[in-house]
Amino acid sequence: MRYVILLALGICLLSGTPAVACFGPKLFVATDGGARQQLLSAVVTIYLQEKTGIESNLVTIPPGGGQQALQEDRVDLVFSPDEMVGATRVFKVEALSSLFSGPRPLEELQFSLVVPALKKLQGLLQPEQVRRLIGRVESGAPPLATARRFLQKQGWI
């Protein structure tokens, strides 16, 4: 009987079990589908993924719907050229757009690297560069590929 129990225990320990994927924290970034927001969202989400390991989901919102989406907690980050009441600016491309944050990226420990990474990117990124990239996207280039290629070429990721 003792050998049967040991054999059963050995089989249980040595047999393979299915692997379960580990999913980390995700940010929800609003985009209105325009070339400017698509490009900026791509640059920010790729940079954050590479520098912090935090993944992002893009959430399409109607133009001008960022304030409402942020207030309803449907998104964590919203690009807007205008000030947003009750939101904190965490990133700005001069004369183009700012990125505003809801409470999760600012308060939750799992997102503690997000704001410092965005501040670093803000110091690196120049408005002229962004204007050129937006022009490419407006001409039909895919935003994610354009952003990734740019970030790699600059040596930022």
Rosetta blueprint (number, residue, H / E / L):
1 M L
2 R H
3 Y H
4 V H
5 I H
6 L H
7 L H
8 A H
9 L H
10 G H
11 I H
12 C H
13 L H
14 L H
15 S L
16 G L
17 T L
18 P L
19 A L
20 V L
21 A L
22 C L
23 F L
24 G L
25 P L
26 K E
27 L E
28 F E
29 V E
30 A E
31 T E
32 D L
33 G L
34 G L
35 A H
36 R H
37 Q H
38 Q H
39 L H
40 L H
41 S H
42 A H
43 V H
44 V H
45 T H
46 I H
47 Y H
48 L H
49 Q H
50 E H
51 K H
52 T H
53 G L
54 I L
55 E E
56 S E
57 N E
58 L E
59 V E
60 T E
61 I L
62 P L
63 P L
64 G L
65 G L
66 G H
67 Q H
68 Q H
69 A H
70 L H
71 Q H
72 E L
73 D L
74 R L
75 V L
76 D L
77 L E
78 V E
79 F E
80 S E
81 P L
82 D L
83 E L
84 M L
85 V L
86 G L
87 A L
88 T E
89 R E
90 V E
91 F E
92 K E
93 V E
94 E L
95 A L
96 L L
97 S E
98 S E
99 L E
100 F E
101 S E
102 G L
103 P H
104 R H
105 P H
106 L H
107 E H
108 E L
109 L H
110 Q H
111 F H
112 S L
113 L L
114 V H
115 V H
116 P H
117 A H
118 L H
119 K H
120 K H
121 L H
122 Q H
123 G H
124 L H
125 L L
126 Q L
127 P H
128 E H
129 Q H
130 V H
131 R H
132 R H
133 L H
134 I H
135 G H
136 R H
137 V H
138 E H
139 S L
140 G L
141 A L
142 P L
143 P H
144 L H
145 A H
146 T H
147 A H
148 R H
149 R H
150 F H
151 L H
152 Q H
153 K H
154 Q H
155 G L
156 W L
157 I L
